[in-house]
Amino acid sequence: MIYWILKYLVIGPVLKAVFRPWITGAEHVPKQGAAILASNHLSVVDSIFLPLMLDRTMSFLAKAEYFTGTGLKGWATKWFMKGTGQIPIDRSGGSASEAALNTALQVIGRGDLLGIYPEGTRSPDGRLYKGRTGLARMALVAKVPVIPVVMVDTDTMLPIGSSLPRIMRVGMVVGEPLDFSRYEGLEDDRFVLRSVTDEIMVALQQLGGQEYVDEYASKHRQQAEERGETAPSAFS
């Protein structure tokens, strides 16, 4: 109930009026039935604008830290995340990764749309980074299509480290669904999982034209911080 109130009566109309978001390819999202929407990740607002522009209920897997903050800001963030359908996950690996998979499968099992960022974290510089294979495993276990989505200019609207957004238009480009039914029963084969993941990342790169970096975004960010560097924006 909170989801629909926020989307259609409170936050949604304000965001659409102020930022005038646009979307192309929305017809590739099925009107019913489960699917995974795999998106590049440029800004924290990605999880807001994509569900806003789709007619169906959609949930994103979000890092657990968004749900554990303290004080007024922490409470507001937690309330907003829950109200907009975000699902907390522990990204520490091991049993936590298995719990994330089970949580995602529950959403898909209801026939809903699930949003995932295959890069695992926001891009530190606007480029597209190597995908994590957890998405591939979810898709193969659940037997659902993966729909590539590219967010446009959300990193310019609200860059990493900024608290106030710029008033500008942002967009989304939705690609054609990817079918991985040919790999049925191979969800535990790490070579298959890497192949599926790479196919998804290629689709995202071709859809958005971002420069691709064949390493994990989290590793690149850590190395840059250790060198005391800030990588320039490279989104095209």
C-alpha positions, -999 to +999 in steps of 0.1 A: +000+000+000+028+024+009+045+016-024+015+027-044+008+058-023+044+070-027+045+062-064+012+076-076+002+102-050+032+115-031+067+112-044+061+100-080+041+131-093+067+154-078+097+136-093+080+135-127+072+172-126+106+183-115+130+160-134+108+150-164+123+115-167+120+097-200+121+060-209+124+041-242+118+004-248+093+000-220+074-023-242+101-049-236+089-053-200+062-080-198+028-069-186+027-099-163+049-127-151+083-125-134+115-111-150+148-097-138+158-062-149+196-059-149+207-023-148+239-004-148+243+016-116+253+053-117+235+068-087+215+059-057+185+074-074+185+046-100+164+025-077+138+053-076+134+064-112+132+030-129+103+017-108+087+051-112+086+048-150+071+013-151+035+004-146+042-027-126+054-033-091+092-037-089+116-045-062+154-038-060+179-057-040+195-030-018+225-031+005+215-038+041+232-006+054+203+014+040+180-003+066+202-001+097+208+037+100+202+055+133+186+088+141+160+107+121+179+103+088+184+065+094+147+061+102+136+081+071+159+061+048+147+028+062+110+039+059+116+051+023+134+020+012+107-003+026+079+018+012+094+018-023+098-020-023+136-023-017+148-055-002+178-055+021+206-080+014+239-088+031+267-086+005+294-102+027+293-135+007+290-171+018+257-178+036+247-142+031+249-147-007+226-177-004+201-157+016+201-130-010+194-156-037+165-170-017+151-135-011+153-128-048+136-161-057+107-152-034+101-120-053+103-138-086+081-166-073+053-140-068+055-132-104+069-097-098+098-078-114+131-079-097+158-052-102+195-061-099+227-042-104+251-068-119+281-046-111+274-051-074+279-014-066+277+020-082+302+028-109+329+051-094+334+070-127+305+064-150+321+034-168+306-001-170+323-026-148+326-064-148+294-082-136+290-104-106+277-139-114+250-139-087+225-124-112+232-153-137+225-179-110+193-162-100+181-162-137+190-198-143+174-211-110+143-190-115+140-197-153+131-161-161+143-137-188+168-110-180+160-075-194+189-051-198+183-015-186+206+015-190+202+045-167+212+078-184+225+109-166+216+099-131+252+102-121+252+138-134+220+146-115+232+131-082+270+122-082+285+100-056+291+121-025+265+147-033+234+151-011+214+175-033+203+166-068+207+189-098+174+198-116+178+180-150+163+153-171+173+117-166+164+087-187+162+049-190+167+027-221+152-008-219+165-035-241+150-067-255+148-097-230+177-121-229+167-158-228+191-183-211+169-214-212+196-231-232+216-234-199+188-250-179+202-273-151+237-257-153+232-230-126+261-245-106+286-244-134+309-215-128+319-212-164+283-211-175+275-184-149+304-163-161+293-167-198+258-156-189+270-127-169+293-115-196+265-117-222+244-095-200+272-070-196+278-069-234+240-062-239+243-033-214+274-019-230+258-020-265+226-005-252+242+024-235+276+029-251+295+031-219+332+023-218+337-012-204+363-021-177+371-057-172+374-056-135+350-052-105+339-017-097+345-023-060+381-033-066+387-003-089+373+021-063+394+006-036+426+009-056+418+045-066+412+054-029+445+038-019+463+059-045+444+090-034+429+093-069+395+102-082+388+088-117+372+112-142+337+106-156+337+085-188+300+080-196+292+087-232 
